[in-house]
Amino acid sequence: MPFPVTVKFKRKLKAIIIAENIGDTLSYVQKEIESKKADKVTCDESSVNYKGSTSNLRGSLFGGMNGTFTIINDDIQSHLVYEIRMYQLFITTSIMAVAAGILTRIVWVGVGAFAWLCGMNWLVSLARHGSLASELAAGIDQIHGIPIVDLDDKNEHIRNEKLKNWM
């Protein structure tokens, strides 16, 4: 099932990923997501997959989701593609919304409960997983020798110059 249950994040890489270094890249991705408590992590020739989380506590990044990280190359650029499947989120919140509607005997309460529970969890998940994709893309660039430029340092220099000019 496509969007909104399945969502893809595509991040450009500054590093060029070729057959010789894809193993190191996927190994890095696997170690990083395992450190963040992804469960049932498998790695094959071109992707890393996970199913759920080892931490079922509230706030777990990978809880109730399955995902795949893939490295793809077009003509001149490499990309990290991260696809998440949120079937369990939609199923669980649907059950909770139906229960709320039945308990109150008001259909709109069930609809509102679904919209709030599912909608807000979905938005938070999109933000967190999008951030993870960006973080992993920056890490991949870094392990392949591309330095990360900190824009805050450049902006700090500009702010200091403006402050000096003002005085």
N, C-alpha and C positions, 0 to 999 in steps of 0.2 A: 504494500500500500504506500503510495507516495505521500508527499507533504500533507499534513503536518506530523504524521506518525513517523516518517523517515525524513531526516534532515541531513544535508551534506554541507560541510565546510571545506572550502578550497583555499589553501594558502600558498602563495608563491614562495619559492626557495631561491635564495641567492646562489647557493651551491648547486652545481650540476651533479645529479645523481646518475651514475652509470652502473653497469653490471659489476664492476670491480668494487664499488663502495656501497652498494645497496644493502649488503648484509650488515655492515657496520651501522648504517642508518636505521634499519629495522630493529636491530639489536638495541640501539639507543631508545627507540620508541617503546619497545617492549619493557625495558628496565624502568623507564620513567612511569609508564602507566601501572606497572606492578608496584612501584613505590607509592603510588596514590591509591592502592588497594583495589585494582581491577582483578577480577577473578576469571579463571579458566582462559588464560591468555595463551594463544597459539600464534606461531609465526611460520609463514611459508615463504616462498620465493619472492613474492611481491607485496605481501600485506601482513598486518598484525591484527588479530581479532581478539575480542574479549566478550565474555558473557556475564554480566552482573558485577557484583562487588563482594569482597571478602568481609566488608564491614556493612552490616545491615542497619547500622545506627542511622538516626535521622541526619540528613545532610550529606550522605555519602554521594560522591560525584558519579559513580558508576552504578549505583543501586537501581535495579529494575530496568536496565538498558543493555542492549547489545550494540557493539560498535566495531568498525573496521577502519584501520588506517592503511592507506595505499599511497605509494609513490608513483606518480605518472609523469611522463616526459612528453612534451609536445616538441615542436621543431627546435626551439631555442631555450626553453625554460622547463625546470622541474617544479612539480607541485606536490604538496601534501594534501591528500583528500581524506577527510574524516567523515564517515557516515555513521549516524546514530539511529537506532531503531527503538522507539519508545512505546511499543505495544502494551507493555505491562502498566505504564502510567495511565494510558487511556482506559484500559480494562478496569484497573483498580478504582480510578475516580468515577467511572461509570457505575460501578457497583455501589460505591458510597453515595452517589447522587440519587440513584434509584431508592436506596434505603432511606435517605433523608426525605424523599418525596412520599414514600409509603408511610413513614412514621408521622409525618405532618398531614398527610392526606391532601397536600396541595402540590399540584404538578409544577408550578413555578418555583417552588422551593427546591425541587430536584434539579430543575434546569439551572437555577442560580448556583446551587452547590456544585454542579458539574463545571459550570463556567468558571467559578472561582477556584476550585481545587485543581482542575485540569489546566485551566488557562494560566494561572500564576505559576504552577509547577513547570509548565511547558516553557514559559518565558524565562524563568530562572535557569532552567536546564540549558536553554539556548545560549544564554549569556555565559554560563560557566564552561560549557563545552566549546564555545567559540574562543574563549580565552585560552583554554587548554590547547586548541589547535594552533593558535598564534604562538603560544609558549613553546610548543614542540617544534614548530617551524624555525623559530629563533635558535633553539638548541641544536637542531640539525645543521643550520648554517654555522654555528659556533664549533661543532665537532669537526667540521670540514675546513676549518681555518679562516672563516670569514668573521671578522670582529663585529661585535654589536656596538652600534653607535648610540650613545645615550643622549637623547635630545634635550633632556633636562639640563645637562652640563652646558650645552650650547646656549640654551635659553637663559641660564643663570648669568653667563658672560654678557649677553645682550642687556639684561636687566641691570647689571652692575654699571655698564657703560651709560645707560640712560639715567641712572641715579647720579653718576658723577657729572654728567652734562647738566642735569637739573640744578645741582648745587652750584 
